[in-house]
Amino acid sequence: MQRASICFVAAAVAVLGCQSDQPLSSRPASPGADISDGAHEAPGFPSNPHFFFLRPMVAAPSPGGVFNPRLSPVVQICSQTATPCPAEQVHAVFTTAGDSAAIRVDTSRQRYAVN
């Protein structure tokens, strides 16, 4: 009788232990990747109506207005939706100033560009 009980318990543990793979804890939320520009609104973040992402990130925008090649734009990559971005959350900053200016002005195509 005792042997039958041990076999039953062992079989029950094996059956219960062989259920489908399920995570032991909840999965972390996936990171957000919102785009905020003149053509796209990011939830909770003000969009700049004069700044547009270009292909291949998004479809070609249809900006209006007159191009001004004398501006000094700043592009900031931040992991928060706060303005201004907290210093410890800034991943990259691109400007038109200095010897290694990352933002280029293209007057023939009437745009500023940064990679």
C-alpha positions as CSV (number, residue, x, y, z in Angstrom):
1,M,0.0,0.0,0.0
2,Q,2.8,2.4,0.9
3,R,4.5,1.6,-2.4
4,A,1.3,2.5,-4.3
5,S,1.1,5.8,-2.5
6,I,4.6,6.7,-3.4
7,C,4.0,5.8,-7.0
8,F,0.8,7.9,-7.0
9,V,2.6,11.0,-5.5
10,A,5.5,10.6,-8.0
11,A,3.1,10.4,-10.9
12,A,1.1,13.4,-9.7
13,V,4.3,15.5,-9.3
14,A,5.4,14.4,-12.8
15,V,2.0,15.4,-14.3
16,L,1.8,18.7,-12.5
17,G,5.4,19.5,-13.3
18,C,5.0,18.9,-17.0
19,Q,2.5,21.7,-17.7
20,S,3.2,24.2,-20.5
21,D,6.1,26.6,-20.1
22,Q,4.8,29.6,-18.3
23,P,6.9,32.5,-16.9
24,L,7.3,32.6,-13.2
25,S,6.9,36.4,-13.1
26,S,5.4,39.0,-15.4
27,R,7.3,40.1,-18.4
28,P,8.8,43.6,-18.4
29,A,7.1,46.2,-20.5
30,S,8.6,46.7,-23.9
31,P,10.4,50.1,-24.3
32,G,8.5,52.9,-26.0
33,A,9.7,54.2,-29.4
34,D,7.5,57.1,-30.1
35,I,8.4,59.6,-32.8
36,S,7.6,63.3,-32.1
37,D,7.8,65.6,-35.0
38,G,5.7,67.9,-37.2
39,A,3.8,64.9,-38.7
40,H,3.6,62.6,-35.6
41,E,2.3,63.3,-32.1
42,A,3.9,61.3,-29.3
43,P,1.6,60.8,-26.3
44,G,2.3,63.2,-23.5
45,F,5.1,65.0,-25.4
46,P,4.9,68.3,-27.3
47,S,5.7,67.9,-31.0
48,N,7.7,70.6,-32.9
49,P,5.8,71.6,-36.0
50,H,9.0,72.6,-37.8
51,F,11.0,69.4,-37.2
52,F,10.4,66.2,-39.4
53,F,12.0,62.8,-39.4
54,L,12.8,61.6,-42.9
55,R,12.8,58.3,-44.8
56,P,13.6,55.5,-44.1
57,M,12.4,56.1,-40.5
58,V,9.0,57.3,-41.6
59,A,7.2,58.1,-44.9
60,A,8.3,61.3,-46.6
61,P,6.7,64.3,-44.8
62,S,4.9,67.2,-46.5
63,P,6.2,70.2,-44.7
64,G,4.9,73.6,-45.5
65,G,6.3,77.1,-45.0
66,V,9.6,78.7,-46.0
67,F,13.0,77.1,-45.3
68,N,15.3,79.1,-43.1
69,P,19.0,78.0,-43.5
70,R,20.2,80.3,-40.6
71,L,18.7,78.4,-37.7
72,S,20.8,76.5,-35.1
73,P,18.7,73.4,-34.3
74,V,19.5,71.0,-31.5
75,V,18.4,67.3,-31.7
76,Q,18.3,65.6,-28.3
77,I,17.6,61.9,-27.7
78,C,16.0,61.4,-24.3
79,S,14.5,58.4,-22.6
80,Q,11.9,60.5,-20.8
81,T,8.9,62.4,-22.1
82,A,9.8,65.4,-19.9
83,T,10.8,68.8,-21.3
84,P,13.5,69.7,-20.6
85,C,15.0,66.3,-20.5
86,P,16.7,65.4,-17.1
87,A,20.5,65.4,-17.7
88,E,20.9,61.8,-16.6
89,Q,18.3,60.7,-19.2
90,V,20.0,62.3,-22.2
91,H,21.5,59.7,-24.6
92,A,22.7,62.0,-27.3
93,V,22.7,65.7,-28.4
94,F,23.4,66.9,-31.9
95,T,24.0,70.6,-32.9
96,T,25.3,72.6,-35.9
97,A,28.1,74.2,-33.8
98,G,31.8,73.1,-33.5
99,D,34.2,71.3,-35.7
100,S,32.3,68.0,-35.5
101,A,28.9,69.4,-36.2
102,A,26.5,66.5,-36.5
103,I,23.6,68.6,-38.0
104,R,24.2,69.6,-41.6
105,V,22.3,72.2,-43.5
106,D,21.5,71.3,-47.1
107,T,20.3,74.5,-48.8
108,S,19.7,72.8,-52.2
109,R,17.2,70.3,-50.7
110,Q,16.0,72.8,-48.1
111,R,16.6,70.7,-45.0
112,Y,18.8,70.1,-42.0
113,A,20.1,66.5,-41.6
114,V,21.6,64.5,-38.8
115,N,22.5,60.8,-38.8
